[in-house]
């Protein structure tokens, strides 16, 4: 059920033309073609391996040393103004915050919302941070993190994400994948559409530079990337004239190294094989991708670690025609009237209902409960699900023994139905966090709904099993 990078366990020419169309001349000084006299901003995106799949005695493939190396790389690269890190969590944040305080004259603002999940985004900014918001994407795992800053090119809206990997991706259904997604999408494609729509939404009424960045777990020819491009976003890697990834040589590729041991991270000769990390440029501003744009710190370091992560980071330097009015708007900008995601406390029901719902979720999901019949007795339509449940449990039982469940909120609908928000933790770390679920009371006993169980158990499935359809 769990997703850990590419091996998670489960419970062109057109771009250049589009960029040219965004950079046309105009009599309006706010849309004058960018020139060498115009200001620029450098943006970086880096999936910084969290290392949960690494051996326990390796401290997540020596995450502390890799965080320090990444911080040193930022300083050595001139302190890019905006940096997003994927696969971050509280442990990463606790290591990264003091590390960045020691570099670049302490100019970085550390943007982190204390989200409890294992795999989230952190942003560093040398520019003034105006607003942040995290939004859930289709499926239970993924989110997008929006940060608005006031920079030397005016307002910048940066939306970072880490989309579904091969093992938590699955076909869409009408409940999970809402508009702008399509019925034939997978979660990854749907999340790509949602990511682009989110970036367009937050920047709709603002004259900002709009950037989407992250590990999108899709190659340039795949539908997820096409969906982002069709929404008007330009792949800066290609727009700057870089070649496409060559899997045979590893040139211009961002992913492919082993992610569960130190072997490739310490081997200067280890190669990448695919390009799945991006920085996309959108919005109405006249910006041009200039050097350095493309891979970030792709060469091996002369260090205990050749590479800070299994991913190679990407960067985009954007030179933007910027008017005095745009700079003034950035200076005067305040936070928009939006609400970031929050963690709710259990509420809205009696203690008896809360106890019954908690017991059902604990019996079904908690690894300390090993009696199959107890688990099934806590599940709606258990007879229908029994063969599928037994097969799934047998496959997952080693990892399932390390799972615990936390009830985040319970909200009453009627006497026999409640909505539930819950979190599944692996060895105490949230891996499926704040999931929407439900519970139904049948013959006086609270049960986990069939839909709730299926939403979790089908993560990464190539097709939806019949009992869950």
HELIX and SHEET records of a PDB file:
HELIX    1   1 UNK A    5  UNK A    7  5                                   3    
HELIX    2   2 UNK A   13  UNK A   22  1                                  10    
HELIX    3   3 UNK A   29  UNK A   31  5                                   3    
HELIX    4   4 UNK A   56  UNK A   58  5                                   3    
HELIX    5   5 UNK A   59  UNK A   76  1                                  18    
HELIX    6   6 UNK A   90  UNK A  101  1                                  12    
HELIX    7   7 UNK A  104  UNK A  106  5                                   3    
HELIX    8   8 UNK A  187  UNK A  203  1                                  17    
HELIX    9   9 UNK A  223  UNK A  230  1                                   8    
HELIX   10  10 UNK A  236  UNK A  239  1                                   4    
HELIX   11  11 UNK A  324  UNK A  332  1                                   9    
HELIX   12  12 UNK A  351  UNK A  365  1                                  15    
HELIX   13  13 UNK A  372  UNK A  376  1                                   5    
HELIX   14  14 UNK A  382  UNK A  400  1                                  19    
HELIX   15  15 UNK A  450  UNK A  457  1                                   8    
HELIX   16  16 UNK A  466  UNK A  468  5                                   3    
SHEET    1   A 6 UNK A 109  UNK A 111  0                                        
SHEET    2   A 6 UNK A 120  UNK A 125 -1                                        
SHEET    3   A 6 UNK A  82  UNK A  88 -1                                        
SHEET    4   A 6 UNK A  40  UNK A  47  1                                        
SHEET    5   A 6 UNK A 313  UNK A 320 -1                                        
SHEET    6   A 6 UNK A 287  UNK A 296 -1                                        
SHEET    1   B 6 UNK A 128  UNK A 136  0                                        
SHEET    2   B 6 UNK A 143  UNK A 151 -1                                        
SHEET    3   B 6 UNK A 154  UNK A 162 -1                                        
SHEET    4   B 6 UNK A 209  UNK A 215  1                                        
SHEET    5   B 6 UNK A 277  UNK A 282 -1                                        
SHEET    6   B 6 UNK A 234  UNK A 235 -1                                        
SHEET    1   C 4 UNK A 403  UNK A 414  0                                        
SHEET    2   C 4 UNK A 417  UNK A 426 -1                                        
SHEET    3   C 4 UNK A 429  UNK A 442 -1                                        
SHEET    4   C 4 UNK A 445  UNK A 448 -1                                        
END                                                                             
